[in-house]
């Protein structure tokens, strides 16, 4: 159980760190305060993980072959996205998401972070991965939900509290490549299991 938790947490963290979510958190925290950005972002992405786990559980009822074809295509699409979309595009997307943030009350800042990240992250790769975990790991929904939510909360914390340090010293483009290779591995494994 602990190994499952650690695997899911690690994978979700690596997949989300180079995403526009991190850049949006960095920009929102620079315009307001880090704590409400972290709380609002954590709530938004936790809700996303809950929806993803529910979707994955519902997908367990779909016949195996059509379901596995959809999962394989999503993995290939995710891998291509991570490997081919330049890091600058993600930075720009994060800047656009966070561009309307203004300093205000704690509740207003947290609510704005929630809204920006909740809307901006629908259909994200980590949602697809959480749904896939829930679909392929029956009975593990709670572990998937908790590990995924904590991983995404950690990414928001990194962006909100140490964003300038992160972008200066950690090559996020390399993390995108690592995430793309992981997704490509999942895609190839899924394709082989279909044959």
C-alpha positions as CSV (number, residue, x, y, z in Angstrom):
1,X,0.0,0.0,0.0
2,X,2.8,2.4,0.9
3,X,4.7,1.5,-2.3
4,X,1.5,2.2,-4.4
5,X,1.1,5.5,-2.6
6,X,4.7,6.5,-3.3
7,X,4.6,5.5,-6.9
8,X,1.4,7.4,-7.6
9,X,2.6,10.5,-5.7
10,X,6.0,10.5,-7.5
11,X,4.5,10.0,-10.9
12,X,1.8,12.7,-10.5
13,X,4.4,15.1,-9.1
14,X,6.8,14.7,-12.0
15,X,3.9,15.0,-14.5
16,X,2.5,18.1,-13.0
17,X,5.6,20.0,-12.1
18,X,6.5,21.2,-15.6
19,X,2.8,21.9,-16.4
20,X,1.2,25.4,-16.7
21,X,-0.2,24.9,-13.2
22,X,3.3,25.6,-11.7
23,X,3.8,28.7,-13.8
24,X,0.3,29.9,-12.9
25,X,1.0,29.4,-9.2
26,X,4.3,31.3,-9.5
27,X,2.7,34.3,-11.2
28,X,-0.4,34.3,-8.9
29,X,1.8,34.2,-5.8
30,X,4.0,37.0,-7.2
31,X,0.9,39.2,-7.6
32,X,-0.7,38.3,-4.4
33,X,0.4,36.0,-1.5
34,X,1.6,32.4,-1.6
35,X,-0.6,30.9,1.1
36,X,-4.0,31.7,-0.5
37,X,-2.7,30.7,-3.9
38,X,-1.6,27.3,-2.4
39,X,-4.9,26.8,-0.6
40,X,-7.1,27.7,-3.5
41,X,-5.0,25.7,-6.0
42,X,-4.9,22.7,-3.7
43,X,-8.7,22.7,-3.3
44,X,-9.2,23.0,-7.1
45,X,-6.8,20.2,-8.0
46,X,-8.1,18.0,-5.2
47,X,-11.6,18.4,-6.6
48,X,-10.2,17.5,-10.1
49,X,-8.6,14.3,-8.6
50,X,-11.8,13.3,-7.0
51,X,-13.6,13.7,-10.4
52,X,-10.9,11.8,-12.1
53,X,-11.0,8.8,-9.7
54,X,-14.8,8.7,-10.0
55,X,-14.5,8.8,-13.9
56,X,-11.9,6.0,-13.7
57,X,-14.2,3.9,-11.5
58,X,-17.1,4.4,-14.0
59,X,-14.8,3.4,-16.8
60,X,-14.3,0.0,-15.1
61,X,-17.7,-0.9,-16.5
62,X,-16.7,-0.3,-20.1
63,X,-15.7,-3.5,-22.0
64,X,-11.9,-4.0,-21.8
65,X,-10.9,-3.7,-25.5
66,X,-12.6,-0.3,-26.2
67,X,-11.5,1.0,-22.9
68,X,-7.9,-0.1,-23.4
69,X,-7.9,1.5,-26.9
70,X,-9.0,4.8,-25.4
71,X,-6.4,4.6,-22.7
72,X,-3.6,3.8,-25.2
73,X,-4.6,6.7,-27.4
74,X,-4.7,9.1,-24.4
75,X,-1.2,7.9,-23.3
76,X,0.2,8.4,-26.8
77,X,-1.4,11.9,-26.9
78,X,-0.1,12.8,-23.5
79,X,3.4,11.6,-24.4
80,X,3.4,13.6,-27.6
81,X,2.1,16.7,-25.8
82,X,4.9,16.5,-23.2
83,X,7.6,15.7,-25.7
84,X,6.6,18.2,-28.5
85,X,5.0,21.2,-26.8
86,X,7.8,23.6,-25.9
87,X,8.3,24.6,-22.3
88,X,7.8,28.3,-23.3
89,X,4.2,27.4,-24.4
90,X,3.5,26.1,-20.9
91,X,5.0,29.2,-19.3
92,X,2.8,31.4,-21.5
93,X,-0.3,29.4,-20.7
94,X,0.5,29.8,-17.0
95,X,1.0,33.5,-17.4
96,X,-2.4,33.8,-19.3
97,X,-4.2,31.9,-16.6
98,X,-2.8,34.0,-13.8
99,X,-2.9,37.4,-15.6
100,X,-6.1,38.6,-13.9
101,X,-5.0,38.0,-10.3
102,X,-5.1,41.0,-8.0
103,X,-4.2,41.5,-4.3
104,X,-7.3,41.4,-2.1
105,X,-8.6,39.6,1.0
106,X,-7.2,36.1,1.8
107,X,-10.6,34.6,0.7
108,X,-10.7,36.6,-2.5
109,X,-7.1,35.5,-3.4
110,X,-7.8,31.8,-2.5
111,X,-11.1,31.9,-4.5
112,X,-9.4,33.4,-7.5
113,X,-6.6,30.8,-7.4
114,X,-9.3,28.1,-7.1
115,X,-11.2,29.4,-10.1
116,X,-8.1,29.9,-12.3
117,X,-6.7,26.5,-11.7
118,X,-10.1,24.6,-11.6
119,X,-11.1,26.0,-15.0
120,X,-7.6,25.9,-16.5
121,X,-6.8,22.3,-15.6
122,X,-9.8,20.4,-16.9
123,X,-8.6,17.5,-19.1
124,X,-5.1,17.8,-17.8
125,X,-2.7,14.9,-18.1
126,X,-2.7,14.2,-14.4
127,X,-6.5,13.8,-14.5
128,X,-6.2,11.3,-17.3
129,X,-3.5,9.4,-15.3
130,X,-5.6,9.5,-12.1
131,X,-8.6,8.1,-14.0
132,X,-6.4,5.5,-15.5
133,X,-5.1,4.4,-12.1
134,X,-8.6,4.2,-10.8
135,X,-9.7,2.2,-13.8
136,X,-6.8,-0.3,-13.6
137,X,-6.5,-0.6,-9.8
138,X,-10.0,-1.6,-8.5
139,X,-10.3,-1.0,-4.7
140,X,-7.5,1.5,-4.6
141,X,-9.5,4.7,-5.3
142,X,-8.9,6.3,-1.9
143,X,-5.1,5.8,-2.2
144,X,-5.1,7.1,-5.7
145,X,-7.2,10.1,-4.7
146,X,-5.0,10.9,-1.6
147,X,-1.6,10.4,-3.3
148,X,-2.6,12.3,-6.5
149,X,-4.1,15.2,-4.5
150,X,-1.1,15.5,-2.2
151,X,1.3,15.4,-5.2
152,X,-0.6,18.2,-6.9
153,X,-0.8,20.2,-3.7
154,X,3.0,19.8,-3.4
155,X,3.4,21.1,-6.9
156,X,1.2,24.1,-6.1
157,X,3.3,24.7,-2.9
158,X,6.5,24.6,-4.9
159,X,5.2,27.1,-7.4
160,X,3.6,29.4,-4.9
161,X,6.3,29.4,-2.2
162,X,9.6,28.9,-4.1
163,X,8.7,29.6,-7.8
164,X,11.5,32.0,-8.6
165,X,14.1,29.6,-7.1
166,X,12.5,26.7,-9.0
167,X,12.6,28.3,-12.4
168,X,16.1,29.5,-11.9
169,X,17.7,26.1,-10.8
170,X,15.5,23.2,-12.0
171,X,15.3,22.6,-15.7
172,X,11.5,22.1,-16.1
173,X,12.0,21.2,-19.8
174,X,13.9,18.1,-18.7
175,X,11.1,17.1,-16.4
176,X,8.7,17.4,-19.3
177,X,10.9,15.0,-21.3
178,X,11.0,12.6,-18.4
179,X,7.2,12.8,-18.1
180,X,6.8,12.3,-21.8
181,X,9.0,9.2,-21.7
182,X,7.0,7.8,-18.8
183,X,3.8,8.4,-20.7
184,X,5.3,6.9,-23.9
185,X,6.3,3.8,-21.9
186,X,2.7,3.5,-20.6
187,X,1.4,3.9,-24.1
188,X,3.7,1.2,-25.5
189,X,2.8,-1.2,-22.7
190,X,-0.9,-0.5,-23.2
191,X,-0.5,-1.1,-27.0
192,X,1.4,-4.4,-26.4
193,X,-1.3,-5.6,-24.0
194,X,-3.9,-4.9,-26.6
195,X,-2.2,-7.2,-29.1
